[in-house]
Amino acid sequence: MPAVEHPLSEGNLLQAFLELDTPLGSKAEFIEGEIVVTPPPDGDHEDAIARFARAVAREAVEELYVSGGKGLITPNGRFVPDATVAPVGHFRAQGSWASAAGVELVLEVTSLNPHKDREPKRRGYAAAGIPCYLLVDRGTGTVTLFTQPEDGDYITTTKVEFGKPLDLPAPFSFTLDTGPLR
């Protein structure tokens, strides 16, 4: 009997994704209908996230929590940002995957597949209405702040080279030193 291909529908693929058992330290995401598994990050990647979290804790005008590894449901898939910033207690009593509603900022630090951070994830965060997307792009040596989500993308982009200051809007309301993020 000849083999018959049965392509998975996006709903079946999403279900298969939700049932994945990924290797320890890896993260799996469902980005624009594609399952993406990323290995554990390198030390510089983690250092950039930690330095950003310290800056938010010390400098932000409002008290905010920086969460690592929180799964977010967006119109373009299920993403796990390197850091998610939300009001204190925002994710309490929520499951592994949470709505992106109420999230103030997501941070991505590029690693093995920077295209996913630069394009599909940017569009997904904008489609979810997340006000700020901060991209630490180690490949280009820049930090980019995307703001004002509208029609599935951000309409305002502020890009600086590592080492240049970057003003973060309310509720952060401080100037981020991008030098330590390299």
SEKOL-231875 format. One record per residue: residue in three letters; x, y, z of N, C-alpha, C in turn. Coordinates in nm, 4 decimals, decimal comma. Example, Ala and Ser with C-alpha at 12.3 -4.5 7.8 and 13.67 -1.06 7.14 Angstrom:
PT firo      n_x      n_y      n_z     ca_x     ca_y     ca_z      c_x      c_y      c_z
PT  ALA   1,3190  -0,5690   0,7800   1,2300  -0,4500   0,7800   1,3200  -0,3300   0,7800
PT  SER   1,2850  -0,2250   0,7080   1,3670  -0,1060   0,7140   1,2900   0,0030   0,7870
***
This chain:
PT firo      n_x      n_y      n_z     ca_x     ca_y     ca_z      c_x      c_y      c_z
PT  MET   0,0852  -0,1172   0,0000   0,0000   0,0000   0,0000   0,0900   0,1238   0,0000
PT  PRO   0,0657   0,2197  -0,0904   0,1506   0,3394  -0,0966   0,1279   0,4281   0,0251
PT  ALA   0,2346   0,5006   0,0602   0,2248   0,5953   0,1721   0,1351   0,7110   0,1320
PT  VAL   0,0567   0,7569   0,2256  -0,0325   0,8699   0,2017   0,0045   0,9795   0,3012
PT  GLU   0,0295   1,0975   0,2490   0,0636   1,2094   0,3369  -0,0627   1,2742   0,3887
PT  HIS  -0,0619   1,3032   0,5173  -0,1729   1,3750   0,5792  -0,1153   1,4979   0,6465
PT  PRO  -0,1153   1,6106   0,5746  -0,0572   1,7307   0,6366  -0,1348   1,7695   0,7620
PT  LEU  -0,0607   1,8151   0,8589  -0,1239   1,8596   0,9829  -0,1889   1,9951   0,9615
PT  SER  -0,3084   2,0104   1,0127  -0,3701   2,1431   1,0112  -0,3007   2,2272   1,1176
PT  GLU  -0,3176   2,3583   1,1127  -0,2521   2,4426   1,2129  -0,3011   2,4077   1,3529
PT  GLY  -0,4285   2,3717   1,3667  -0,4813   2,3325   1,4974  -0,4151   2,2055   1,5491
PT  ASN  -0,3953   2,1067   1,4607  -0,3282   1,9834   1,5010  -0,1815   2,0079   1,5319
PT  LEU  -0,1178   2,0973   1,4539   0,0220   2,1303   1,4778   0,0371   2,2017   1,6121
PT  LEU  -0,0576   2,2900   1,6429  -0,0556   2,3584   1,7727  -0,0699   2,2558   1,8847
PT  GLN  -0,1588   2,1595   1,8683  -0,1771   2,0567   1,9705  -0,0493   1,9747   1,9873
PT  ALA   0,0149   1,9395   1,8766   0,1418   1,8657   1,8834   0,2467   1,9495   1,9550
PT  PHE   0,2483   2,0792   1,9269   0,3423   2,1701   1,9932   0,3187   2,1709   2,1441
PT  LEU   0,1933   2,1837   2,1854   0,1608   2,1907   2,3277   0,1961   2,0619   2,4015
PT  GLU   0,2087   1,9519   2,3298   0,2422   1,8232   2,3911   0,3917   1,7900   2,3828
PT  LEU   0,4724   1,8807   2,3258   0,6162   1,8554   2,3125   0,6835   1,8372   2,4474
PT  ASP   0,7820   1,7511   2,4485   0,8678   1,7332   2,5649   1,0074   1,7761   2,5200
PT  THR   1,0444   1,8999   2,5491   1,1718   1,9538   2,5003   1,2862   1,9200   2,5949
PT  PRO   1,4084   1,9148   2,5418   1,5246   1,8886   2,6267   1,5401   1,9957   2,7344
PT  LEU   1,5941   1,9573   2,8475   1,6156   2,0481   2,9589   1,6932   2,1727   2,9147
PT  GLY   1,6412   2,2887   2,9484   1,7071   2,4147   2,9160   1,6687   2,4719   2,7813
PT  SER   1,6090   2,3912   2,6951   1,5654   2,4389   2,5639   1,4280   2,5025   2,5766
PT  LYS   1,3946   2,5839   2,4774   1,2591   2,6381   2,4768   1,1971   2,6132   2,3409
PT  ALA   1,0692   2,5828   2,3433   0,9946   2,5595   2,2206   0,8929   2,6718   2,2047
PT  GLU   0,8817   2,7199   2,0814   0,7862   2,8256   2,0495   0,7110   2,7861   1,9233
PT  PHE   0,5934   2,8408   1,9080   0,5093   2,8171   1,7905   0,4976   2,9511   1,7207
PT  ILE   0,5830   2,9744   1,6203   0,5953   3,1054   1,5565   0,5407   3,0989   1,4148
PT  GLU   0,4306   3,1696   1,3923   0,3673   3,1769   1,2609   0,3490   3,0382   1,1992
PT  GLY   0,2959   2,9433   1,2788   0,2658   2,8095   1,2301   0,3830   2,7144   1,2240
PT  GLU   0,4976   2,7542   1,2778   0,6175   2,6710   1,2749   0,6645   2,6443   1,4175
PT  ILE   0,6985   2,5191   1,4468   0,7541   2,4846   1,5774   0,9035   2,5130   1,5736
PT  VAL   0,9506   2,5947   1,6683   1,0916   2,6323   1,6757   1,1439   2,5933   1,8133
PT  VAL   1,2477   2,5094   1,8165   1,3099   2,4684   1,9427   1,4492   2,5295   1,9464
PT  THR   1,4775   2,6014   2,0536   1,6044   2,6711   2,0690   1,6826   2,6088   2,1840
PT  PRO   1,8126   2,5826   2,1638   1,8934   2,5259   2,2726   1,9168   2,6283   2,3832
PT  PRO   1,9706   2,5855   2,4961   1,9983   2,6802   2,6046   2,0890   2,7936   2,5555
PT  PRO   2,0669   2,9153   2,6058   2,1452   3,0306   2,5607   2,2860   3,0319   2,6185
PT  ASP   2,3726   3,1111   2,5533   2,5091   3,1255   2,6045   2,5120   3,2274   2,7187
PT  GLY   2,6256   3,2378   2,7836   2,6400   3,3249   2,9004   2,6205   3,4715   2,8718
PT  ASP   2,6671   3,5207   2,7561   2,6495   3,6623   2,7224   2,5026   3,6962   2,7028
PT  HIS   2,4288   3,6030   2,6444   2,2838   3,6192   2,6255   2,2155   3,6380   2,7613
PT  GLU   2,2465   3,5491   2,8543   2,1865   3,5559   2,9881   2,2319   3,6795   3,0647
PT  ASP   2,3563   3,7205   3,0452   2,4084   3,8400   3,1116   2,3312   3,9639   3,0668
PT  ALA   2,3019   3,9746   2,9376   2,2266   4,0898   2,8861   2,0882   4,0963   2,9495
PT  ILE   2,0233   3,9825   2,9635   1,8898   3,9786   3,0246   1,8978   4,0201   3,1714
PT  ALA   1,9950   3,9674   3,2437   2,0097   4,0006   3,3860   2,0382   4,1491   3,4057
PT  ARG   2,1219   4,2055   3,3207   2,1548   4,3483   3,3323   2,0332   4,4348   3,3034
PT  PHE   1,9522   4,3943   3,2045   1,8287   4,4673   3,1762   1,7342   4,4594   3,2963
PT  ALA   1,7188   4,3413   3,3537   1,6294   4,3237   3,4689   1,6744   4,4101   3,5867
PT  ARG   1,8043   4,4165   3,6113   1,8565   4,5020   3,7204   1,8256   4,6489   3,6936
PT  ALA   1,8413   4,6918   3,5678   1,8130   4,8316   3,5333   1,6663   4,8644   3,5578
PT  VAL   1,5762   4,7750   3,5195   1,4327   4,7979   3,5420   1,4041   4,8045   3,6912
PT  ALA   1,4603   4,7134   3,7682   1,4359   4,7112   3,9133   1,4875   4,8384   3,9803
PT  ARG   1,6002   4,8896   3,9359   1,6603   5,0087   3,9974   1,6018   5,1392   3,9474
PT  GLU   1,5696   5,1456   3,8177   1,5413   5,2748   3,7551   1,3962   5,3029   3,7196
PT  ALA   1,3145   5,2020   3,6962   1,1781   5,2259   3,6487   1,0986   5,3055   3,7508
PT  VAL   1,0191   5,3972   3,7007   0,9371   5,4830   3,7867   0,8308   5,4006   3,8592
PT  GLU   0,7720   5,3028   3,7888   0,6723   5,2153   3,8503   0,7381   5,0829   3,8877
PT  GLU   0,6832   5,0171   3,9884   0,7364   4,8864   4,0267   0,6854   4,7814   3,9277
PT  LEU   0,7791   4,7168   3,8612   0,7471   4,6186   3,7584   0,8255   4,4909   3,7840
PT  TYR   0,7695   4,3794   3,7414   0,8397   4,2526   3,7489   0,8949   4,2169   3,6117
PT  VAL   1,0156   4,1652   3,6100   1,0759   4,1128   3,4882   1,0753   3,9615   3,5030
PT  SER   1,0034   3,8960   3,4146   0,9879   3,7517   3,4196   1,0626   3,6889   3,3028
PT  GLY   1,1390   3,5861   3,3299   1,2080   3,5130   3,2238   1,1341   3,3851   3,1924
PT  GLY   1,1211   3,3533   3,0662   1,0622   3,2258   3,0272   0,9123   3,2167   3,0360
PT  LYS   0,8407   3,3283   3,0381   0,6939   3,3247   3,0458   0,6348   3,3066   2,9071
PT  GLY   0,5558   3,2052   2,8882   0,4917   3,1814   2,7596   0,3771   3,2790   2,7365
PT  LEU   0,3778   3,3426   2,6191   0,2724   3,4381   2,5836   0,1964   3,3909   2,4601
PT  ILE   0,0662   3,4062   2,4652  -0,0190   3,3738   2,3518  -0,0371   3,5025   2,2712
PT  THR   0,0015   3,4983   2,1437  -0,0151   3,6126   2,0542  -0,0990   3,5675   1,9351
PT  PRO  -0,1509   3,6604   1,8574  -0,2244   3,6212   1,7364  -0,1380   3,5460   1,6351
PT  ASN  -0,0062   3,5585   1,6459   0,0847   3,4950   1,5501   0,1508   3,3691   1,6051
PT  GLY   0,1116   3,3273   1,7244   0,1675   3,2055   1,7795   0,1877   3,2132   1,9291
PT  ARG   0,2680   3,1214   1,9790   0,3007   3,1153   2,1215   0,4494   3,1377   2,1362
PT  PHE   0,4830   3,2507   2,1976   0,6205   3,2945   2,2074   0,6667   3,2907   2,3521
PT  VAL   0,7961   3,2680   2,3702   0,8582   3,2728   2,5019   0,9675   3,3799   2,4955
PT  PRO   0,9340   3,5043   2,5307   1,0352   3,6101   2,5262   1,1483   3,5813   2,6243
PT  ASP   1,2643   3,6391   2,5954   1,3758   3,6260   2,6887   1,3423   3,6939   2,8203
PT  ALA   1,2657   3,8019   2,8155   1,2159   3,8681   2,9369   1,0824   3,9333   2,9046
PT  THR   0,9930   3,9273   3,0000   0,8612   3,9880   2,9885   0,8439   4,0810   3,1083
PT  VAL   0,8052   4,2054   3,0826   0,7893   4,3026   3,1905   0,6408   4,3346   3,2044
PT  ALA   0,5908   4,3209   3,3257   0,4490   4,3441   3,3543   0,4360   4,3996   3,4963
PT  PRO   0,3182   4,4529   3,5297   0,2973   4,4997   3,6665   0,3163   4,3871   3,7679
PT  VAL   0,3539   4,4233   3,8859   0,3740   4,3272   3,9951   0,2491   4,2401   4,0109
PT  GLY   0,2683   4,1090   4,0157   0,1589   4,0151   4,0369   0,0780   3,9814   3,9128
PT  HIS   0,1146   4,0381   3,7992   0,0357   4,0204   3,6775   0,0181   3,8736   3,6382
PT  PHE   0,1197   3,7920   3,6534   0,1120   3,6527   3,6093   0,0720   3,5548   3,7191
PT  ARG   0,0438   3,6062   3,8382   0,0038   3,5190   3,9488  -0,1213   3,4395   3,9089
PT  ALA  -0,1214   3,3103   3,9394  -0,2336   3,2182   3,9171  -0,2624   3,1942   3,7689
PT  GLN  -0,1667   3,2251   3,6812  -0,1838   3,1955   3,5390  -0,1020   3,0720   3,5046
PT  GLY  -0,1432   3,0017   3,4017  -0,0747   2,8803   3,3597   0,0534   2,9093   3,2832
PT  SER   0,1060   2,8056   3,2185   0,2300   2,8190   3,1426   0,2173   2,9190   3,0286
PT  TRP   0,1009   2,9246   2,9680   0,0750   3,0167   2,8573  -0,0264   3,1196   2,9025
PT  ALA   0,0093   3,2462   2,8873  -0,0779   3,3547   2,9329  -0,1067   3,4507   2,8181
PT  SER  -0,2150   3,5196   2,8305  -0,2478   3,6266   2,7361  -0,1407   3,7346   2,7468
PT  ALA  -0,1129   3,8006   2,6360  -0,0164   3,9104   2,6347  -0,0781   4,0408   2,6853
PT  ALA  -0,2082   4,0407   2,7096  -0,2756   4,1623   2,7589  -0,2134   4,2056   2,8913
PT  GLY  -0,1821   4,3328   2,9035  -0,1260   4,3868   3,0262   0,0253   4,3846   3,0333
PT  VAL   0,0905   4,3168   2,9398   0,2369   4,3152   2,9355   0,2845   4,4517   2,8861
PT  GLU   0,3830   4,5083   2,9537   0,4333   4,6407   2,9180   0,5456   4,6364   2,8143
PT  LEU   0,6307   4,5322   2,8220   0,7467   4,5239   2,7336   0,7922   4,3794   2,7251
PT  VAL   0,8407   4,3415   2,6079   0,9094   4,2136   2,5925   1,0491   4,2428   2,5415
PT  LEU   1,1429   4,1596   2,5852   1,2834   4,1720   2,5469   1,3264   4,0448   2,4773
PT  GLU   1,3947   4,0602   2,3651   1,4593   3,9475   2,2981   1,6055   3,9836   2,2776
PT  VAL   1,6928   3,8863   2,3015   1,8356   3,8991   2,2753   1,8658   3,7973   2,1661
PT  THR   1,9180   3,8429   2,0536   1,9393   3,7517   1,9418   2,0407   3,6447   1,9759
PT  SER   2,0187   3,5282   1,9151   2,1127   3,4180   1,9302   2,1223   3,3440   1,7975
PT  LEU   2,0917   3,2148   1,7930   2,1151   3,1339   1,6742   2,0286   3,1694   1,5536
PT  ASN   1,9066   3,2149   1,5760   1,8160   3,2440   1,4653   1,7637   3,3871   1,4783
PT  PRO   1,8476   3,4875   1,4521   1,8068   3,6263   1,4760   1,6895   3,6720   1,3903
PT  HIS   1,6694   3,6095   1,2750   1,5570   3,6496   1,1889   1,4238   3,6378   1,2632
PT  LYS   1,4076   3,5324   1,3424   1,2812   3,5132   1,4163   1,2563   3,6288   1,5123
PT  ASP   1,3627   3,6800   1,5763   1,3471   3,7930   1,6682   1,3227   3,9235   1,5928
PT  ARG   1,3879   3,9396   1,4786   1,3782   4,0656   1,4027   1,2461   4,0813   1,3299
PT  GLU   1,1882   3,9726   1,2824   1,0685   3,9832   1,1996   0,9435   3,9201   1,2622
PT  PRO   0,9290   3,7849   1,2594   0,8025   3,7265   1,3055   0,7672   3,7580   1,4502
PT  LYS   0,8656   3,7562   1,5395   0,8324   3,7834   1,6796   0,7947   3,9302   1,6979
PT  ARG   0,8626   4,0198   1,6271   0,8258   4,1620   1,6331   0,6794   4,1795   1,5908
PT  ARG   0,6422   4,1197   1,4793   0,5041   4,1315   1,4315   0,4054   4,0676   1,5291
PT  GLY   0,4433   3,9540   1,5878   0,3545   3,8871   1,6835   0,3319   3,9696   1,8085
PT  TYR   0,4381   4,0304   1,8600   0,4229   4,1153   1,9793   0,3385   4,2378   1,9472
PT  ALA   0,3575   4,2945   1,8291   0,2763   4,4103   1,7897   0,1301   4,3697   1,7739
PT  ALA   0,1060   4,2558   1,7097  -0,0319   4,2085   1,6912  -0,1007   4,1835   1,8248
PT  ALA  -0,0226   4,1470   1,9262  -0,0779   4,1238   2,0608  -0,1004   4,2546   2,1364
PT  GLY  -0,0546   4,3665   2,0803  -0,0743   4,4964   2,1448   0,0243   4,5285   2,2548
PT  ILE   0,1367   4,4572   2,2599   0,2387   4,4856   2,3620   0,3018   4,6207   2,3276
PT  PRO   0,2963   4,7185   2,4191   0,3393   4,8544   2,3860   0,4859   4,8698   2,3460
PT  CYS   0,5750   4,7878   2,4033   0,7180   4,8024   2,3757   0,7831   4,6672   2,3489
PT  TYR   0,8647   4,6656   2,2455   0,9467   4,5490   2,2147   1,0905   4,5965   2,2073
PT  LEU   1,1756   4,5419   2,2938   1,3167   4,5792   2,2992   1,3989   4,4642   2,2436
PT  LEU   1,4733   4,4920   2,1364   1,5539   4,3905   2,0700   1,7014   4,4229   2,0877
PT  VAL   1,7712   4,3350   2,1584   1,9166   4,3447   2,1720   1,9738   4,2566   2,0617
PT  ASP   2,0241   4,3208   1,9572   2,0694   4,2492   1,8383   2,2208   4,2377   1,8394
PT  ARG   2,2686   4,1232   1,8854   2,4129   4,1033   1,8980   2,4800   4,0941   1,7619
PT  GLY   2,4069   4,0564   1,6591   2,4639   4,0460   1,5250   2,4932   4,1812   1,4624
PT  THR   2,4090   4,2811   1,4926   2,4281   4,4150   1,4345   2,4915   4,5123   1,5328
PT  GLY   2,5054   4,4709   1,6605   2,5627   4,5597   1,7614   2,4711   4,6746   1,7976
PT  THR   2,3396   4,6483   1,7954   2,2424   4,7533   1,8224   2,1361   4,7084   1,9221
PT  VAL   2,0704   4,8082   1,9804   1,9520   4,7860   2,0631   1,8413   4,8683   1,9988
PT  THR   1,7283   4,8031   1,9713   1,6174   4,8698   1,9047   1,4934   4,8627   1,9927
PT  LEU   1,4295   4,9777   2,0097   1,3029   4,9858   2,0823   1,1920   5,0095   1,9811
PT  PHE   1,0992   4,9154   1,9744   0,9812   4,9276   1,8889   0,8643   4,9672   1,9782
PT  THR   0,7908   5,0699   1,9398   0,6757   5,1151   2,0181   0,5591   5,1471   1,9251
PT  GLN   0,4445   5,1702   1,9851   0,3205   5,2049   1,9164   0,2747   5,0954   1,8195
PT  PRO   0,2291   4,9828   1,8752   0,1797   4,8756   1,7885   0,0523   4,9190   1,7148
PT  GLU   0,0499   4,8900   1,5853  -0,0665   4,9254   1,5046  -0,0699   4,8374   1,3802
PT  ASP  -0,1844   4,7773   1,3537  -0,2031   4,6948   1,2341  -0,0967   4,5864   1,2187
PT  GLY  -0,0595   4,5211   1,3275   0,0308   4,4071   1,3210   0,1785   4,4381   1,3140
PT  ASP   0,2158   4,5639   1,3380   0,3582   4,5984   1,3456   0,3715   4,7237   1,4320
PT  TYR   0,4943   4,7598   1,4607   0,5199   4,8802   1,5394   0,5453   4,9955   1,4438
PT  ILE   0,4907   5,1122   1,4759   0,5078   5,2261   1,3857   0,6243   5,3166   1,4253
PT  THR   0,6770   5,2997   1,5462   0,7909   5,3803   1,5891   0,9078   5,2889   1,6230
PT  THR   1,0239   5,3224   1,5697   1,1457   5,2445   1,5915   1,2572   5,3397   1,6318
PT  THR   1,3245   5,3086   1,7434   1,4417   5,3838   1,7872   1,5562   5,2854   1,8014
PT  LYS   1,6614   5,3042   1,7204   1,7744   5,2121   1,7197   1,9005   5,2877   1,7596
PT  VAL   1,9770   5,2273   1,8525   2,1053   5,2840   1,8928   2,2113   5,1746   1,8904
PT  GLU   2,3363   5,2155   1,8734   2,4477   5,1216   1,8815   2,4739   5,0907   2,0283
PT  PHE   2,5304   4,9719   2,0551   2,5683   4,9385   2,1921   2,6517   5,0524   2,2497
PT  GLY   2,6226   5,0882   2,3730   2,6962   5,1948   2,4407   2,6261   5,3283   2,4369
PT  LYS   2,5289   5,3447   2,3474   2,4527   5,4698   2,3393   2,3306   5,4594   2,4301
PT  PRO   2,2885   5,5714   2,4905   2,1702   5,5681   2,5769   2,0417   5,5516   2,4958
PT  LEU   1,9422   5,4898   2,5580   1,8123   5,4691   2,4946   1,7032   5,5035   2,5949
PT  ASP   1,6215   5,6030   2,5631   1,5129   5,6448   2,6519   1,3969   5,5473   2,6423
PT  LEU   1,3556   5,4946   2,7577   1,2394   5,4065   2,7644   1,1192   5,4889   2,8106
PT  PRO   1,0036   5,4697   2,7476   0,8846   5,5466   2,7837   0,8224   5,4985   2,9149
PT  ALA   0,7198   5,5698   2,9611   0,6425   5,5275   3,0783   0,5841   5,3893   3,0481
PT  PRO   0,5769   5,3046   3,1451   0,5964   5,3221   3,2884   0,7413   5,3077   3,3342
PT  PHE   0,8341   5,2964   3,2406   0,9760   5,2838   3,2760   1,0338   5,4216   3,3084
PT  SER   1,0244   5,5112   3,2111   1,0646   5,6515   3,2282   1,2080   5,6663   3,2779
PT  PHE   1,2999   5,5937   3,2127   1,4413   5,6119   3,2439   1,5225   5,5883   3,1173
PT  THR   1,6459   5,6304   3,1227   1,7367   5,6121   3,0103   1,8193   5,4867   3,0349
PT  LEU   1,8073   5,3918   2,9425   1,8765   5,2642   2,9529   2,0178   5,2773   2,9002
PT  ASP   2,1148   5,2357   2,9793   2,2545   5,2292   2,9366   2,2680   5,0981   2,8583
PT  THR   2,2881   5,1073   2,7272   2,2928   4,9870   2,6444   2,4308   4,9213   2,6402
PT  GLY   2,5321   4,9880   2,6928   2,6667   4,9320   2,6924   2,6765   4,7950   2,7563
PT  PRO   2,6202   4,7755   2,8752   2,6304   4,6451   2,9404   2,5515   4,5323   2,8711
PT  LEU   2,4674   4,5661   2,7731   2,3841   4,4645   2,7077   2,4553   4,3911   2,5955
PT  ARG   2,5763   4,4363   2,5592   2,6448   4,3733   2,4443   2,6821   4,2305   2,4682
***
